[in-house]
Amino acid sequence: QQWICHHHEKFPGHPVHLGTLGFSRRKQVESMSRSVTTSRSLQKSLLSPRCPLTATAPLWAARSQCQTRKSSHSPLGNPSALQRKKVTINTLRSLHQKDEPITMITAHDFPSAHVADHAGMDMILVGDSLAMVALGMEDTSEVVLDEMILHCRSVSRATKAAFTIGDLPMGSYEIAPEQALESAIRVVKEGRVQSVKLEGGVEIAATIEKITRAGIPVLGHIGLTPQRQHAMGGFRVQGKTTTGALKVLEDALAVQAAGCFAVVLEAVPAEVAALVTNRLKIPTIGIGAGNGCSGQVLVQVDMSGNFPPGRFLPKFVKQYGNVWAESLKAIELYKSEVKSRQYPAPAHTYPMVPEELTEFERLIEARRV
């Protein structure tokens, strides 16, 4: 039917040639052709009060009604049941002022961002942890800026409401503030996210200020900074001593003064994190820093259980699901049904008009002779 619409638009008044079609198919097309004589008559029918489309519906809308394409590769499903406004910097400030916890989770591709956005997360972080959970690397120091931008673009396509942040990977901002600004511009322009995140405190304040002065929101990250794990002697809790706690506070105040809209506190004693939070005017997002922070963030792969048994998890991770087990069960069942020819069943196949099948079989036999 879509083909007939196209024919009448391109060749108004010319008949549809059906000579090459089988008998039953010709009958179907003749019937369709009578009901769709010209593009003008189709548009008139759209204006009828009985038409299910609106009176202003364009021609392409009618075609979509005529024929619905089904594909296993369609990127979007139904709209989220949770209809909400786009989360902005002002939204986050409002949540902070009302003392309502801010929710943040990581995502590294379209599906993980899609489900996070549908779940109503306030913020979605394209974290450099994707180096390990999405790319199979040893640590975050391996991932490069171009790879981060690619993943940011994938996440941004799925995210309709949540506020998105792209991580600046190691090596993309440490050399000079100008380098950092250039990287941040690329992440926002090419990655299509709303802000960037970078690690460091006092020593990185000038870089943060350079980026924020250019109009790009920055999420700070202090405490345990994984990109500097080798300098820290590994993944170790920060702020456990008086000196260490003062350093966390000093870093927090420095990134706040530099213009960060919020700051991540990672692997810091809960008491220290709560005291630091109370001293700041911007929200703190905790990860392994207790519930005294303004909000929380977790790596989605960790909290959803999308990993094989035996994988190490940090103490602060709570596993809310077991995606790995469910996926494994489904894939094993699929394999079994394919091997036993249970799948695909008739319900999963496309029918053919019996007369056409008979004619096809006749032609095959004729060719053999």
Rosetta blueprint (number, residue, H / E / L):
1 Q L
2 Q H
3 W H
4 I H
5 C H
6 H H
7 H H
8 H H
9 E H
10 K H
11 F L
12 P L
13 G L
14 H L
15 P L
16 V L
17 H L
18 L L
19 G L
20 T L
21 L L
22 G L
23 F H
24 S H
25 R H
26 R H
27 K H
28 Q H
29 V H
30 E H
31 S H
32 M H
33 S H
34 R H
35 S H
36 V L
37 T L
38 T L
39 S H
40 R H
41 S H
42 L H
43 Q H
44 K H
45 S H
46 L H
47 L H
48 S L
49 P L
50 R L
51 C L
52 P L
53 L L
54 T L
55 A L
56 T L
57 A L
58 P L
59 L H
60 W H
61 A H
62 A H
63 R H
64 S H
65 Q H
66 C H
67 Q L
68 T L
69 R L
70 K L
71 S L
72 S L
73 H L
74 S L
75 P L
76 L L
77 G L
78 N L
79 P L
80 S L
81 A L
82 L L
83 Q L
84 R L
85 K L
86 K L
87 V L
88 T L
89 I H
90 N H
91 T H
92 L H
93 R H
94 S H
95 L H
96 H H
97 Q H
98 K L
99 D L
100 E L
101 P L
102 I E
103 T E
104 M E
105 I E
106 T E
107 A L
108 H L
109 D L
110 F H
111 P H
112 S H
113 A H
114 H H
115 V H
116 A H
117 D H
118 H H
119 A L
120 G L
121 M L
122 D L
123 M E
124 I E
125 L E
126 V E
127 G L
128 D L
129 S L
130 L H
131 A H
132 M H
133 V H
134 A L
135 L L
136 G L
137 M L
138 E L
139 D L
140 T H
141 S H
142 E H
143 V L
144 V L
145 L H
146 D H
147 E H
148 M H
149 I H
150 L H
151 H H
152 C H
153 R H
154 S H
155 V H
156 S H
157 R H
158 A H
159 T L
160 K L
161 A L
162 A L
163 F E
164 T E
165 I E
166 G E
167 D E
168 L L
169 P L
170 M L
171 G L
172 S L
173 Y L
174 E L
175 I L
176 A L
177 P H
178 E H
179 Q H
180 A H
181 L H
182 E H
183 S H
184 A H
185 I H
186 R H
187 V H
188 V H
189 K H
190 E H
191 G H
192 R L
193 V L
194 Q L
195 S E
196 V E
197 K E
198 L L
199 E L
200 G E
201 G L
202 V H
203 E H
204 I H
205 A H
206 A H
207 T H
208 I H
209 E H
210 K H
211 I H
212 T H
213 R H
214 A L
215 G L
216 I L
217 P L
218 V E
219 L E
220 G E
221 H E
222 I E
223 G E
224 L L
225 T L
226 P H
227 Q H
228 R H
229 Q H
230 H H
231 A H
232 M H
233 G L
234 G L
235 F L
236 R L
237 V L
238 Q L
239 G L
240 K L
241 T L
242 T H
243 T H
244 G H
245 A H
246 L H
247 K H
248 V H
249 L H
250 E H
251 D H
252 A H
253 L H
254 A H
255 V H
256 Q H
257 A H
258 A H
259 G L
260 C L
261 F L
262 A E
263 V E
264 V E
265 L E
266 E E
267 A L
268 V L
269 P L
270 A H
271 E H
272 V H
273 A H
274 A H
275 L H
276 V H
277 T H
278 N H
279 R H
280 L L
281 K L
282 I L
283 P L
284 T E
285 I E
286 G E
287 I E
288 G L
289 A L
290 G L
291 N L
292 G L
293 C L
294 S L
295 G E
296 Q E
297 V E
298 L E
299 V L
300 Q H
301 V H
302 D H
303 M H
304 S H
305 G L
306 N L
307 F L
308 P L
309 P L
310 G L
311 R L
312 F L
313 L L
314 P L
315 K L
316 F L
317 V L
318 K L
319 Q L
320 Y L
321 G L
322 N L
323 V H
324 W H
325 A H
326 E H
327 S H
328 L H
329 K H
330 A H
331 I H
332 E H
333 L H
334 Y H
335 K H
336 S H
337 E H
338 V H
339 K H
340 S L
341 R L
342 Q L
343 Y L
344 P L
345 A L
346 P H
347 A H
348 H H
349 T L
350 Y L
351 P L
352 M L
353 V L
354 P H
355 E H
356 E H
357 L H
358 T H
359 E H
360 F H
361 E H
362 R H
363 L H
364 I H
365 E H
366 A H
367 R H
368 R H
369 V L
